[in-house]
Amino acid sequence: MLSRSSGHRVQLGVVTALTVVRNPANDDEFAKAIEELLAEGVTRASDAQGRLRERWPRAVVRPRELSAEPTRVWYAYREGRWIPAD
């Protein structure tokens, strides 16, 4: 199960880590949907966002873009912005 993060991405034969920070962190359905997208091979935040919006119309997925960061990080917001845990 996807707790706060996990997943891997294959690009040109190189596996790079992908961390997904999701909000709200305690929504198991949202976590499962993200986990399934990663398992299907979704590698672009915009594609993940489009797929999540089929169920959660306000969902937003944004990549964190810090130079020289060794891992990839996406922020996934079910309601389009940070909200407190339910």
N, C-alpha and C positions, 0 to 999 in steps of 0.2 A: 504494500500500500504506500501511496505517496503521502508522507507526513507533511513536510514543508517543502521538500525539494527532491530531486533525483531525475535521472534520465541520462542518456548518452546520445551523442550525435556522431554520425560517421560522415566525414568529409574528406574526399580524396584519399581514402584508406586510413585516415587518422581518426582515432576516437578522441573526442574532446568532451569534457564534462559539461553538463547543462544543469544548472540549478534553477528551479522555479519557486519563487517566493510567492505564495498565494494569499489572497485576502478575500473572505475571512479564512483564517487558518483552520477553523474547526468545521468547515463544510465538507463532509466526506464525499458527497456527490460531485462537488466541484473538483475535488482532488482526484477522484476516480476518472472524471472526464479528461482532465489534464494528463493523467497517467496513460490513458488509452490513446490520446493523440500522440504522445511521445512514442508509445509502442508501435503505432502505425507509421512512424517515421517522419512526422511533421518536424521540419527544421527551421521554419521561419515564424517569428512571433506574429506577424500579420496573418499568416495562414491559421495559426492556433486561435487567434482572436476571432476570425471569421467563423470557424467551426464552433467555438464556444458560444457565439452570439445566436446560433440556431436555438439554443436552449436558454441562455441568459442574454437578452438583447442589449444590456448595458455593459457586458464584459469588455475589458480592455487588457491587452497583453503588450507590454513594452519591454524591449531589451535594455539592459543596463549597458551603456557604452563607455566604459572606462579604458583608456589606452593602456596597453601592456598588461591587462588583467588576464591571468592564465586560464580562467574558466569563463563560461558564458552564463549570464544570469538574466532571467526574465522575471518581471513582476506581473502577476495575473490578478486583476481586480474583478471580482464577480459583479460588483455594482458600479464599475467604472471609476471608482475612487476608493481610498481606504475607508473602511468602516470598522467599528468595534466588533469583536467576536460576539456571536449570538449568545 
